């Protein structure tokens, strides 16, 4: 019943009896020190204060290591759940100590820690493999490819296409008793990725959701995708400019020369097959642009953080 009616913290009780014995254990911190109890201070409050104390030798280093592992896929100490294990040593101890010190100095500000890590040269490296020395992930000599979370994939598609959810619930009650769920909620049920983003693998259901799910169908529909409709119907744009616009919308970059030439040829061939009928040519070009947009949204460039 603690889930529905959580029990209160007895502020005057700082001990626990071991089940099946007469032994009573007094409350102590994880480093073995005894708390200095204050009137009206319960066990949980005392523990929380100690965890976030600047004298705590574990918390800051552990938090830094986990956030570093989130961004790089590999922690400064591996495995991340065994920071103080007998075989756990930091690959870059000076870096870990510096980040932990600054994290404490900034009152355990997670946003500061994220900005500090994202501002490093290591984080800004390319994922391109140029030398065999980059094969060791503990050297952080290149950025590993990382899978995006379901939330990131959905929001990226929505941003690229101008998609707006038609509504529905995402709350617990909707999930338990039924009812219309939002497209975002349905999408996320298929995208439960591994805690290690560098080890995530796209399942068959996830691939199908990206290829022909409701979200992708709406994103590549001329009637429902604001981006695609604007590109297809914009006057005075050449085929090459339409292709470049789709690349910028989906991948935030210009197409390389080979990519651009191949995409332009694909659209022009589709228009050529339509013959001389102007309406048919416009329809063919729109459909070809929709196919190109679909391919971009399903490409590794779109679904991987690199």
Secondary structure, 3 states (H helix, E strand, C coil): CCCCCCCCCCCCCCEEECCCCCCEEECCCCCCCCCCCCCCCCHHHHHHHHHCCCCCCCHHHHHHHHHHHHHHCCCCCCCCCCCCCCCCCCCCHHHHHHHHHHHHHCCCCHHHHHHHHHCCCCCCCCCCCCCHHHHCHHHCCCCCCEECCHHHHHHHHHHHHCCCCCCCECCHHHHHHCCCECHHHHHHCCCCCCCCHHHCCCCHHHHHHHHHCHHHHHHCCCCCCHHHHHHHHCCCCCHHHHHHHHHHHHHCCCCCHHHHHHHHHHHHHHHHHCCCCHHHHHHHHHHHHHHHHHHHHCCHHHHEEC
